[in-house]
Amino acid sequence: MRTADIQRNTQETRIQLSLCLDGTGKSDVATGVGFLDHMLTLFARHGDFDLTVRCDGDTEVDGHHSVEDIGICLGKAFSQALGDKRGICRYGQFLLPMDETLVLCACDLSGRDYLGWAVDLPAQKVGDFDTELGKEFWLGFLRHCPASLHFRELSGENTHHILEACFKGAGHALAEAVRIDAAHRDEIPSTKGL
């Protein structure tokens, strides 16, 4: 089983996160940021990842530090669980429709970090969640699990739907990318050998 346990303690957040890449989509998430709890639960379910997150953050300021730091921890967990990436498919993509929304998510677990964020969010808030934090979450993730990750909104009007499609799509795309390729189980998926 490809698993990781991450702890991060700063003056702004205290986080414990556990991840199993070869799970069944079970999650137990309590971040102190309700909308992020919802997004991570969906991400785990649609990626078939088992995910546990606990965060005690300075949400009296706002959700920024908690959201970014949880992205950092999830990126570290993916990187740790993947190890040398031997045998993985490496690439993944998913086109996710949700009512009026259509979002493409594609990734390459290349070891080079790049976020393509072509996402137009009509509202600045969903409940008390600052919607710009969706991008900050994925930037934090990629700084610690270097990959190319692209989100492209093809249509959408409802900000909740758009962000939800991003997290669900990322779950599906990453699940495909981390899947073990039986035909190349003992190989690093790169001509560089790294």
Disulfide bonds with the S-S distance in Angstrom:
none
